[in-house]
Amino acid sequence: MTKNRPVPLKILMKAFGAEIVVDRDRWNEFESGWRCKPGNAFCVVAPRNVEELRSVVRKCVADRLPLVPQGALTGLVGASVPDDTGTMVVVSTQRLKSVRHFSACDGIIVAESGLRLSDVNALGLPHGLMLGIDLGADPSIGGMVSTNTGGSRLLRYGGMRQHLLGAEIILADADATLITHLPLVRKDNSHIGWSNLVAGAGGSFGFVSAASIALDPVPAQQATALIALETLDVLPLLVGRLRMTYGELLSACEGMSSGAIEAVLRHRADIRQPFAFGVPNYTVLVELSTSVEPDMLDLDALLLSKLASMFDDAALAISDIVVAPPEKAWGLRHAISAALALDGDVIGLDVSLPLEQLPAFRERWKARLAAEVPWARLCDFGHCGDGGLHFNLVRPHATAMSDQSDSIQYIREAICREVNALEGSFSAEHGLGPANAQIYSALIPACEQKFVRAMKSIVDPYALLSRALPR
């Protein structure tokens, strides 16, 4: 069924419920996402509660209509938008925003899947609590669980799987079976722990309708600095030194290439060049944070004193250090993605590598890109403290060339194959989805794919749920 032969709205309302079918003139809002081709929905629904969600699932299973769970549409791999066949029902969780439980003393929240990260933090802040996952976007809880999102402070707080105490899921079977494990405690071995399997599965093992989440203390103080490196070869040594020096105080270690910073400076007049001598080859943002009050520990002084000794160490090849307020340091880092989009079409690769492999990998590919796809500008950045790298290529808007889709796909696959050969990951934190389907099929061992399909056949017997895995 396509939009050339639309189903009358009254039929859809009768089938799914008049109160939950989204007005047709708004469907385009739900059919497009970041960095992915817009789709074509059979229908868009927004259930108000779990029972309405289950009724939608039952109807779709009965009619064999594929389901596309959709949160805040901040994903980057296309898993939350329909394809172009006009056969998929987009199920938005934007109205599933109830807080079923909140305990400040336990530091636990049970939230429905449509609640945003900002909503959780706003609720926790008066109690000194937060969900310690720092992102440039404001995703939904269901989306964060489905992608096992990490973010800039994974060094300190871990990813979503480390915060997930339990989940509630709806299976794509005839009865829309509801399986609930939403503990109000942090220690519970009375269940198998299947919620850890749901995390990162992109909705493949059930429609996530709620989650029980462990929260983190809000830091009493933070201190940040920008470190200019003459060469990326010293990055593993620097990160190791930072970890050893600051221990649990180290909450973030972010890398920014000269190409990424220059894009920000081109498009953001309010952000100034932090270094006196110009944009360095590579910049590392270091953040320390603690719940200890400033009168007991001067975090700025500690950061500066230890960095001064590192600056004097010739082996680290540090050309400059700027201690900057957190809002300015993070303002530069978080401005990168939007600036790259203004520069051109972003070809985003979300990879991770063993840290000792990262510098040589980057240099090899920088040279290879210049030789094979000279129109592509390397503007990489990411979470270098944990080996995460947003290996982004930008195709300038002004580039006048014929279609480059074949060369783009070839480069994407070649990069991912090398990452895999180096024991890294082709999907570090953005999750699985149509953008990674071919690479998943090619690189994940056949025995594992068979095992996943067998498990999926139990929870989704008609293969109707999620676009995260190849069908």
Secondary structure as the mmCIF struct_conf table of DSSP 4:
data_model
#
loop_
_struct_conf.conf_type_id
_struct_conf.id
_struct_conf.beg_label_comp_id
_struct_conf.beg_label_asym_id
_struct_conf.beg_label_seq_id
_struct_conf.end_label_comp_id
_struct_conf.end_label_asym_id
_struct_conf.end_label_seq_id
TURN_TY1_P TURN_TY1_P1 LYS A 3 ASN A 4
BEND BEND1 ARG A 5 ARG A 5
HELX_LH_PP_P HELX_LH_PP_P1 PRO A 6 PRO A 8
HELX_RH_AL_P HELX_RH_AL_P1 LEU A 9 PHE A 16
TURN_TY1_P TURN_TY1_P2 ALA A 18 ILE A 20
STRN STRN1 VAL A 21 VAL A 21
HELX_LH_PP_P HELX_LH_PP_P2 VAL A 22 ASP A 23
HELX_RH_3T_P HELX_RH_3T_P1 ARG A 24 PHE A 30
BEND BEND2 GLU A 31 GLU A 31
TURN_TY1_P TURN_TY1_P3 TRP A 34 ARG A 35
BEND BEND3 CYS A 36 CYS A 36
STRN STRN2 ALA A 41 VAL A 45
BEND BEND4 ARG A 48 ASN A 49
HELX_RH_AL_P HELX_RH_AL_P2 VAL A 50 ASP A 63
TURN_TY1_P TURN_TY1_P4 ARG A 64 ARG A 64
STRN STRN3 LEU A 67 GLN A 70
BEND BEND5 GLY A 71 LEU A 73
BEND BEND6 LEU A 76 GLY A 78
TURN_TY1_P TURN_TY1_P5 ALA A 79 SER A 80
BEND BEND7 VAL A 81 VAL A 81
BEND BEND8 ASP A 84 GLY A 86
STRN STRN4 MET A 88 SER A 92
TURN_TY1_P TURN_TY1_P6 GLN A 94 ARG A 95
STRN STRN5 VAL A 99 SER A 103
TURN_TY1_P TURN_TY1_P7 ALA A 104 GLY A 107
STRN STRN6 ILE A 108 GLU A 112
TURN_TY1_P TURN_TY1_P8 SER A 113 GLY A 114
STRN STRN7 ARG A 116 ARG A 116
HELX_RH_AL_P HELX_RH_AL_P3 LEU A 117 GLY A 124
HELX_RH_3T_P HELX_RH_3T_P2 LEU A 125 HIS A 127
TURN_TY1_P TURN_TY1_P9 GLY A 128 GLY A 128
STRN STRN8 LEU A 129 MET A 130
BEND BEND9 GLY A 136 ALA A 137
STRN STRN9 SER A 140 SER A 140
HELX_RH_AL_P HELX_RH_AL_P4 ILE A 141 THR A 147
TURN_TY1_P TURN_TY1_P10 ASN A 148 ASN A 148
TURN_TY1_P TURN_TY1_P11 SER A 152 ARG A 153
HELX_RH_AL_P HELX_RH_AL_P5 LEU A 154 TYR A 157
HELX_RH_AL_P HELX_RH_AL_P6 MET A 160 HIS A 163
STRN STRN10 LEU A 164 ILE A 170
BEND BEND10 ALA A 172 ASP A 173
TURN_TY1_P TURN_TY1_P12 ALA A 174 ASP A 175
STRN STRN11 LEU A 178 HIS A 181
BEND BEND11 LEU A 184 ARG A 186
BEND BEND12 SER A 190 HIS A 191
TURN_TY1_P TURN_TY1_P13 TRP A 194 TRP A 194
HELX_RH_AL_P HELX_RH_AL_P7 SER A 195 VAL A 198
TURN_TY1_P TURN_TY1_P14 ALA A 199 GLY A 200
BEND BEND13 ALA A 201 ALA A 201
TURN_TY1_P TURN_TY1_P15 GLY A 202 PHE A 205
STRN STRN12 PHE A 207 ALA A 214
STRN STRN13 ASP A 216 PRO A 217
HELX_LH_PP_P HELX_LH_PP_P3 VAL A 218 PRO A 219
BEND BEND14 ALA A 220 ALA A 220
STRN STRN14 GLN A 221 LEU A 229
BEND BEND15 GLU A 230 GLU A 230
HELX_RH_3T_P HELX_RH_3T_P3 LEU A 232 VAL A 234
HELX_RH_AL_P HELX_RH_AL_P8 LEU A 235 TYR A 246
HELX_RH_3T_P HELX_RH_3T_P4 GLY A 247 LEU A 249
STRN STRN15 LEU A 250 SER A 257
HELX_RH_AL_P HELX_RH_AL_P9 SER A 258 HIS A 267
TURN_TY1_P TURN_TY1_P16 ALA A 269 ASP A 270
BEND BEND16 ILE A 271 ILE A 271
BEND BEND17 PHE A 275 PHE A 275
TURN_TY1_P TURN_TY1_P17 ALA A 276 PHE A 277
BEND BEND18 ASN A 281 ASN A 281
STRN STRN16 TYR A 282 THR A 290
BEND BEND19 SER A 291 VAL A 292
TURN_TY1_P TURN_TY1_P18 PRO A 294 MET A 296
HELX_RH_AL_P HELX_RH_AL_P10 LEU A 299 PHE A 311
TURN_TY1_P TURN_TY1_P19 ASP A 312 ASP A 312
HELX_RH_3T_P HELX_RH_3T_P5 ALA A 314 LEU A 316
STRN STRN17 ILE A 318 ALA A 324
HELX_RH_AL_P HELX_RH_AL_P11 PRO A 326 HIS A 334
TURN_TY1_P TURN_TY1_P20 ALA A 335 ALA A 335
HELX_RH_AL_P HELX_RH_AL_P12 ILE A 336 ASP A 343
STRN STRN18 GLY A 344 ILE A 347
STRN STRN19 ASP A 350 SER A 352
HELX_RH_3T_P HELX_RH_3T_P6 LEU A 355 GLN A 357
HELX_RH_AL_P HELX_RH_AL_P13 LEU A 358 GLU A 372
TURN_TY1_P TURN_TY1_P21 PRO A 374 TRP A 375
HELX_LH_PP_P HELX_LH_PP_P4 ALA A 376 ALA A 376
STRN STRN20 ARG A 377 LEU A 378
STRN STRN21 PHE A 381 GLY A 382
HELX_RH_3T_P HELX_RH_3T_P7 CYS A 384 ASP A 386
TURN_TY1_P TURN_TY1_P22 GLY A 387 GLY A 387
STRN STRN22 GLY A 388 HIS A 390
STRN STRN23 LEU A 393 PRO A 396
TURN_TY1_P TURN_TY1_P23 HIS A 397 ALA A 398
BEND BEND20 SER A 402 SER A 402
HELX_RH_AL_P HELX_RH_AL_P14 SER A 405 ALA A 421
TURN_TY1_P TURN_TY1_P24 LEU A 422 GLU A 423
STRN STRN24 SER A 425 SER A 425
BEND BEND21 PHE A 426 PHE A 426
BEND BEND22 ALA A 428 HIS A 430
BEND BEND23 GLY A 433 GLY A 433
HELX_RH_3T_P HELX_RH_3T_P8 PRO A 434 ASN A 436
HELX_RH_AL_P HELX_RH_AL_P15 ALA A 437 LEU A 443
BEND BEND24 ILE A 444 ILE A 444
HELX_RH_AL_P HELX_RH_AL_P16 ALA A 446 VAL A 459
TURN_TY1_P TURN_TY1_P25 PRO A 461 TYR A 462
BEND BEND25 ALA A 463 ALA A 463
STRN STRN25 LEU A 465 LEU A 465
BEND BEND26 ARG A 467 LEU A 469
#
